[in-house]
């Protein structure tokens, strides 16, 4: 079945540091890929998405590129802020499916 | 409100009791999903509705779990004879789409269920 693997946290960075959170997936066909974010005390929010190979999703300074050859969708941001502290989830919807398959989440802590 | 609304936010029940969790999706959203999120884990799919039709219930862990959406709007997830392993956050999500992978899913804040 479909699965998502993402790097374990917590990831601790200083403000203005460069962020990468790795995500790889296993799925047949052409899944759609997503990053969701959960800020403290809040619900899951869609951060960005990509629906086909080589698409780049971007939002709030975050980017991720759909790499079919490496089955990856790594999340990056050039300069993190304290307000980016949250749990980040990589997810996919498999071909012909509507349900999301999530990774286990990566907690990001940004220190001032 | 404009978002997905879930109630109650917190539910404590004794082992063996039945519980009912409610989800009020965004108005006009066709698709509704239930997920279970254990502590420190990502959400796991339970079941999916398109309008009032339950099209996928492959994620329900046992026949103690039952979901309904009788009028294609509000949905209820019911757990009978609760067990300690049912303790988790139950998330509801809705989306506009009828097409797989199309519109994003919008999540509620969840119901945190604790079974004593």
HADDOCK unambig.tbl for C-alpha pairs under 7 A between the chains (distance, minus, plus):
assign (segid A and resid 32 and name CA) (segid B and resid 101 and name CA) 5.79 0.50 0.50
assign (segid A and resid 42 and name CA) (segid B and resid 109 and name CA) 6.33 0.50 0.50
assign (segid A and resid 43 and name CA) (segid B and resid 107 and name CA) 6.47 0.50 0.50
assign (segid A and resid 43 and name CA) (segid B and resid 108 and name CA) 6.01 0.50 0.50
assign (segid A and resid 43 and name CA) (segid B and resid 109 and name CA) 4.35 0.50 0.50
assign (segid A and resid 44 and name CA) (segid B and resid 107 and name CA) 5.79 0.50 0.50
assign (segid A and resid 45 and name CA) (segid B and resid 106 and name CA) 6.98 0.50 0.50
assign (segid A and resid 45 and name CA) (segid B and resid 107 and name CA) 6.88 0.50 0.50
assign (segid A and resid 93 and name CA) (segid B and resid 101 and name CA) 5.89 0.50 0.50
assign (segid A and resid 96 and name CA) (segid B and resid 100 and name CA) 5.54 0.50 0.50
assign (segid A and resid 97 and name CA) (segid B and resid 100 and name CA) 5.47 0.50 0.50
assign (segid A and resid 98 and name CA) (segid B and resid 100 and name CA) 4.82 0.50 0.50
assign (segid A and resid 98 and name CA) (segid B and resid 101 and name CA) 6.06 0.50 0.50
assign (segid A and resid 99 and name CA) (segid B and resid 45 and name CA) 6.46 0.50 0.50
assign (segid A and resid 100 and name CA) (segid B and resid 45 and name CA) 6.89 0.50 0.50
assign (segid A and resid 101 and name CA) (segid B and resid 44 and name CA) 6.83 0.50 0.50
assign (segid A and resid 102 and name CA) (segid B and resid 42 and name CA) 5.53 0.50 0.50
assign (segid A and resid 102 and name CA) (segid B and resid 43 and name CA) 6.18 0.50 0.50
assign (segid A and resid 102 and name CA) (segid B and resid 44 and name CA) 6.96 0.50 0.50
assign (segid A and resid 103 and name CA) (segid B and resid 42 and name CA) 5.58 0.50 0.50
assign (segid A and resid 104 and name CA) (segid B and resid 41 and name CA) 4.64 0.50 0.50
assign (segid A and resid 104 and name CA) (segid B and resid 42 and name CA) 4.24 0.50 0.50
assign (segid A and resid 105 and name CA) (segid B and resid 41 and name CA) 6.57 0.50 0.50
assign (segid A and resid 105 and name CA) (segid B and resid 42 and name CA) 5.83 0.50 0.50
